[in-house]
Amino acid sequence: MTDSIHKNEQAELSFTQLQDNALAQQSVKLTDLFQQDAQRFDRFSVHFNSLSFDYSKHRISQETRDHLFDFAHSKQLGEWIKRLFTDEAINYTENRAAMHWALRLPKGDQDYPELSSLVHQQLDRMYQLVDKVHAGQCRGATGEVIQDVVNIGVGGSDLGPLMVSHALSDYKVSTAKPLKVHFVSTMDGSQLSELLHQLRPETTLFIISSKSFGTIDTLSNAQTVRQWLEKALGTHQSVVQHHFIGVSTKPEKMTEWGIAKDNQFLLWDWVGGRYSLWSCIGLPIALQIGVEGFKQLLAGAYAIDQHFQNAPFEQNIPVLMGLLGVWNNNFLNIQTHAVLPYDGRLKYFASYLQQLEMESNGKSIQRNDEKVDLNTCPIVWGEVGPNAQHAFYQLLHQGTHAVSCDFIAPVQRYNANQFTYAENAEALIEQHHLALSNCLAQSRLLAFGNQALNADELAQLPLYKQYEGNQPSSTILLQELSPYSLGMLIALYEHKVFVQSVIWNINPFDQWGVEKGKEIANQLLPILSGKEKDISQLDASTQGLIKILLGKE
């Protein structure tokens, strides 16, 4: 009890110090901070492996950083990090552990031998299937070689595999016959309708990815596909057995649906959907980049797992990312965060992070069942930087909203030795330099505003052409965008989310806010299908809209 009281007192003191620091920082500009410290970049950047993290353009001083570390210690962040890497049920509302980190344990790991064996049993089975598909040995019901694979999933079963597959498009492996991987997620059937017109039933394999194997969006698409296949190939059992793979925690449901046992890959309850791309949910990724590429993805994430557990807070990138977010959100009142990758391959990265961050930390009830006393997750949004410059950068530079940003870019791209780029490598490398110059310019202008302009230019500018600056940002540079570095990048954000959940005292591993809307939809579906008539218990707005949808208005 005494220790708990001391921790609470320490937390209150650190919080007060941060509040005072934030008040003092209101009149301080980023320009001032850089002018006061010629070594600011060295003091406020961290380099790990092939990754660099520059947070010098945040509105913090060394004193602020020290208070943030004190605040983290008072919230027992170090102890919580240790608890994450155990089988403790820290996802307390579902009485589950949160062991997504176990999915990237090396084979034969000495610290977690049984867990590593369990995970690699499924991964090895997945690798065998990948090799079989790549060798042209995976065939449909008519004996033709599989040439198209469609991943049917939603949320974490779609966003992660889609994002990674697109990001690592340069690492696509050659196969015996050309192989294409497609993704379907929308419940309205629009993606599926367009796709099925392009595919041949005889040569198409479908992956049903659903942790519960009960997600209505996914199963609705799967049932439509099944009808499409059976219409073309017949209704015999071999059609389902040859053309469907299942990934789920529920083998009995997969069996009931008709998926052959050899085509079932298992998940575990301790893997949250949005943390599952490292498991057999990542089958589409492995099909794109090959077994060795997938192993490198896992290895990059594992390197960050070790860094997160072992690096002191001053050098710990996920800890710094998380605490900077807390500083901006809770003390500088910056309620929105933009993710801006300067590489078109990271097109889906912001969408992926929206689920990872907002589904995890979009909570308002603490672990002690009391309302939170701090704002939790900011609104996360973003776009590929060069496109975003022509869309919402106007708001970032001259709007009324305070926004924090993450700029992400690879140092190198378009190696002339890669045969794909050999003929026009020089021109493409110049385009990459163009993207990098814009990345640096935009973060510079956001930070320093008018001070980034030369004096002569500024003197001639009317107010509507001037820039206030002082918008904080981080810059993450990867030596190159590879399976290994992308694994590192994703794991950084996973652990950043955990750090913030500890500070806010919330559970980042459940998502009860997602569930109730689905239940209400299931209540309304029979009405729209004409199976139920009584709508008198519904609110007037829903009643009116239903009448329009049913053509009664």
N, C-alpha and C positions, 0 to 999 in steps of 0.2 A: 504493500500500500504506500509506504514511504517513497519507494522508487517511482511509483506511478505519479504521486503528487509532485515529485521533483521534475519528472518529465513534463508534466502539464505546465509547471511554472516556467521551465526552460522554453517550452513552445510559446507560451504567452510573451515571454521576454523577447525571443527572437522575432516573433510576429510584430511586436511593437517597434523593435529596432528597424525592421524592414519597412514598416509604415512611415517611420520618421525619415528613413533613407529615401523613400519614394517621394515624400514631400520636398526633400532637399533636391532631388533630381528633376523636379518639374521645371526649374529654370535653367537646367544644364542641357546643352546641346551635344550631340555626338561629335560635332566639330570641336567643341571645347575639350572633350575627353581625349581626342587624338592629339590636340595641340599640347595638352598637359603631359602626355606620356609618349615619347617617341618610340618606346618599346611596346606599345599597346598590343600590336598584333601578336608578338611573341608571348605576351602574358595571357592573352585571351584566345589562344588557339591550341588545338591538340592534334597530334599526328599519331595514328595507330595503323600498323600494317601498311596497306596501300591507300589509306583513307586519311583525309585532312578535314578537320572541323574548325572553322573560323567563326567565333562568336564575338569578335571585337566590335562589331557594329550594333551590339545591344547596349541599351542605356543602363549600364551597370558600372560600378567602380569596384576596386578590389575589396573595399569595405562591404559593398552590397553582396558580393560573391561569398565573403566570409559569413555574413549573416544568413545567407541562403543555406550554406553548409550547416551552420548551427541549427537552423530550422529543420533541416533534413534529419540531423542527428536526434533532435528532440522528438521527431516523429518515428524514431527507431528504423530509419530506412535501411541501415546496414543489416539489422536483424531480419527485416522483411525480405531482403534480397536472399539471405540464407534460407528463409522459410520457403521462398518460391522454388528453390532447387531441392525440394524434398517431396515426399508423397503426402504431405499434410493437406487436409481439405481446406485450403485457403479460399476456395470458391464456396463460402459457407452457406449461401442460400440454396445451393444444389448439392451440398455435402460432397464436393468433389475436389480433388487436387487440380492443379493447373500445370500440367507437365509437358506442354508443347516443346519445351527445351529438350525433352528426352528423345524427340523425333530426330534430332541431329547428333545424338551421341555417336561416337565412332564405334565401329563394330568391335566387340570384345572389350568395351570400356571397363577398366578395372574398378572404378568407383561405383558403377551401377551395372554389374554384369547381367543380372536377371532382366532388368529393364531394357538394356541394350539388345539382349538376345530376343526378347519379345518383339521389339520394334523391327529389328533386322530380319526376323522371320517373314514379316509381311513385305518389307522392302525387297528382299531377295526374290520373293514370288513376283513382285511387280517388275523387277529387273528382267526376270526370265521372259515375262510377257512382252516387254519392250523389245528385247532382242529378237523374239519370235516375229513380232510385227515388222521390225526393220529388215529381217532376213526374208520377208515375203512368205513366211510359213504360217501366218494366221489367215485362215480362209473362212468365207461365209458359208451359208447352208448349201449353196450350189457348187462349192469348190473353188470359186474365184478368190483371188488374193485381195485382202482388205487394203483399200487405198485411201479411205476417208475415215476419220474418227471424230465423232461428235460428243463433246462433253455437255451433259445436261445437268445443270445445278443452279443454285442461286445463292447469293450472299457469299460466305467464305468458300463455298464449293465452286464458285464461278469467278469472283473478283481476283482472288489470289492466283489461280492457274492462268487466267486470262492475262493478267498484268505481267506475270513472269514470262509467259510464252512470247508475248509481244516484245518485252524488253530484251529478250535474248534471241531475237530473230536472226542475228548474225551467226549464232552458234547452232543453227539447225543442221542436223546430221544428214548425211546421204543414206538412202535406203535402197533396197533391191528394186522396189518400184516407188515412184513418187508418192509421198504420204502427205496428206493435208489434215490439219487439226482444226476443228471448228468449235464454237461455243454458243450454247443456247441457254437463256435464263428467263426471258420475259414470259409471264403467265398468259399473256393475251394471244400467243401463238404467232406473232408477227415475224419474229426471227426464224422460227421453225418453218413457217409457210414458205418464206423466201428461200431457205436453205434446201428444203426437200426437192424443190424444182431443179436443183443443180446436182443432186446426188443419185447414185444408182443403188437400189436396195441390196443387190448382190455383193457389193464391195464396200459396204458401210458398216462400221462398228460403233455402237453407242455406249457411252459410259454414264451410268446413273449415279451421280454423286449426291448423297443425302445422309447426313449423320444419323438421323432418326428413321430414314426411309419412310417418312410420313409427311414430308413437305409437299403441300398440295400443288404448288407451282411446278415443282420438279416432276412429280408423278403424273400431273396432267400432260405435260410435254412428253413424258415417257410413254404414256398410254396412246397418245396420238401417233408417235413414231411406231409403236407396236402395230397399230392398225395399218399404217402405211406399209410396213414390212410384210405383214400377213396378207394384205391385199395382193401384193406382188409375188410373194414366195409361198403362200399357203399358211395354214394354221397349225402345222405339225410342230411338236415341241422343239425340234432341232433348230427352228428359225430363231427362237428366243435364245437358245443355248449358244448359237454361233454368232449372234449379233449384239449381245448385251453383256456388259461388265457392270458389276455393282460395287460401290464403295460405301460402307456404312458400319455402324456399331451393331446393327440388327441382322445377323445372318438368317434368322428364321423368317424375317419379312422378305429378304431377298429370295430365299428359297420358295416362299409362297408365291411370289411374283413370277417365278419361273426361271430365275437366273441359276445356272449351273454352279455347283459348289466350287469347282476349279476357277470359276470366273468371279468369285466373291473375294473382295479384299476388305480387311477389317480395320476399323478405327476403335478408339477407346473413349470412354466417357470423360477421361481427364484431358481430352483435346477439345478445346473450343473451336467452333467452326471457322472463325476468322483467324485462327492460329494453325490451321490444318494443312496448309499447302505443302508442308514438309513431309507429310504422310503420303499414303497412296491416293489421297485427293490430288496430289501432284502428278498423277499418271499422265495427264496431257502434257505437262512440262517435260517429263522424262521422254515421252514420245517425240517431242520437238528437238530436245538438245542431247538426247542419249543418256545412257546410264552414267558415264563418267562425268558428263556435264551436271547431272542431278546430284551426284556425290559431291561435286565442287560447290554447288549451291548450299548443301547441308554443311560442308566444311566451313564456308564463310560465316554462316550463322553460328556455328559452334565456336568459332574464334571470338565472336562478340559475346557469346555466353560466358566464356572464360574471362574476357576483358571486364564485363559487367560485374562478375563476382570478385575479381581480384584487384582491379585498379583502384587506387585511392580516389576519393571524390573529385579532387582537383584535376585528375587526368582521365576521369571516367566519362566517356562521351554520352552514354544514355542518361547518366545522372545529370550531367550539365544540360542536356536537351530538356529533360523533365523540369529541372529547377528554373531554367530560363522561361519555360512556358508558364510556370507558377508565378514568377515575377511579373511577367507581362500581363497575365490574366487577372491576378488577384491584387496586384499593387499598382500597376500602371493602367488598369482598366482597359486593356486591349482584348476585346472579346472575339476577335476573328483572326484566323491564321491561314495564310496562303502558301501552298506548296508549288514551287515553280522550277521544274526540271528543264534544263537547256539541252535536251536530247529527245528527239521525237520517239525513240524507242520506249521512253518512260511515259508514254501517252496516258496509260491507265493508272499511273502511280498515285495521283491525287485521289481518284475514285477508290482505290484500294485503302488508302489511309483514312478516308472518310468513315468507312465501316470500322476499321481497326481502332480509331480514336473515339469516334462519337458513339459507337455501340458499346465500347468498353467503358468510357468515362462519362457518358451522358447520363449521370445519376444525380439524385438529390437526397438520398437517404444514406447516412453513414452506417458503418458496421455495428454501431451501438443502437441502431434503429431510431436515431434522432436525425432531424433535418440537417443538411450540411450548413456550415457557417461560412463557407467560402464558395465563390462561383467555381463550378467544375469545368468540364471540357469546353473550349471555345468552338466556334463554328469553323470547321476545316473545309477548305475549298482549294481550287487551283486548276492549272492547265499547263501544258507545255509552254515554256516561257516565251519563245518567239511568237507563238500565236496569241498568247495572253497580252503581249505588248500592244496588239492592235485591238484588244477587247476591253479589259478592265484596268490596265495600268493607269489610265486617266484618273480613275478613282484613287488608286494607290498614291499617285503623285500629288494630286490637287484636290482630292475629295475631303470630306469632313470626318471620315472614319480613321481611327488609328488601327493599323494592321501590322501584324508581325509576319515575316516571310522566311521560308527556307528556299534558298537557291541551291540547286543540285546540278553538277556537271561532271563529265569524264574529262580527264586531262588529255587523253589521246584517243583518237578514233581514225578509221580509214588507213590501215596499214597497207602500204603499197605491195607488200608480199602476199596479201590476201587476194586470191585470183579474182574474186568477185569485183574488187575495186581497182585491179591493176591498170586497166586502160585509162581510167579517169581519176586515179587516186589523188593527183596533185590538186585538181579542182575541188574535189570533195574535202581534202584536208583544209583548203582555204575556206570552204564553207563552215567547217567546224570551228576554225579560228574566228569567223564572223559571229557564230553563236556564242563562243566564249567571251568575245569582246562585249557583246550585248549583255551577257550575264553579269560581268564585272561592272559595266557602266550603269546598269539599272540598280544594282545594290548600292553603288556609290551615290547615285542621284537620290535614291530613297533616304539614305543616311544623312547626306550633307546638304541636300537642297541647293539653294543658291550658291553655297560655298564651293560646290563642284564646278561652277562656271567661272570663267575668268572675269576680272573686274571690268574690263572694257565692254564685254558682252552684257554683263549684268546692268551696267549703267544705262543701256539703251532699252532694257526690257520693261514693258508695262506690267502692272501687277498680275494681269491674267496670264502672263507668260512666265511667272516666277514660281519657285518651288520652295516650300517650307522645309521639307526634309524631316529628319528626326524619326523616320520610320525604322524600327529595329529589324535586323535580319541576321540569319546564320547562312553560311555558305559551306556546303559539303562537296568536296572534290574527291572523286574516285580516280585512281590512276587510269583505269579503263572500266567500261561497263562489261563485266564478265559474270559467269555464274557465281564465282567466288565473291566478287565485290558486291553483287546484288544481294547475295545471302547476308553479307555483313550489313548492308543498308537496311534491309527489311528488319533484321533482328534489332538494330539500333532503335527503330521506331517502336517495335514491340516492347522493349524494355523501358523506353521513354514513357510509354503509356502506364507501365507498372509503377514507375517512380512517382508519377503524378497521382495515381490512385492511392498510394501510401500517404502522400501529403494531404490529400482530401479525405482520407479515411473511408474510401468506398470500395466496393467489390467490382473489379473491372472484368470479371469473367462470366457474369450472367448477362441476360438481356431480356428481362421481364417486360420491358416496355414494347418489345416487338410482338409479344404473344397475344395480347388481348384483341388487337385489331384483327388478327387472323380468326379468332373465335367469333367475333361479331360478323365477319365476312361469311363464315360458315352458317350463321343464323339467317343471313339475308339471301344466300344463294338459292335455297328452296323457293323463296318468294319470286325471285327473278326467273326461276326455271318453271314457274307455274304449278309447283307441287303444293304450295301453301298460299292461302288467300288473305288471311287476317294480318293486316298491317296496323291495326288500331293501337297497338302498344308502342309503336314507334313515334319518334318526335315528328313534328309537323313538316320540317324540312326534308327528312328522309322519306316520309310518306309522299310528299309532292314530287320528289325526284324519281321515286319508284313508279309513280303513275305516268310520268313522262317516258321513262324507259320501257314501260309496258304498253305505251300508246294509248293510255286512258285519259290523257289531257290534251 
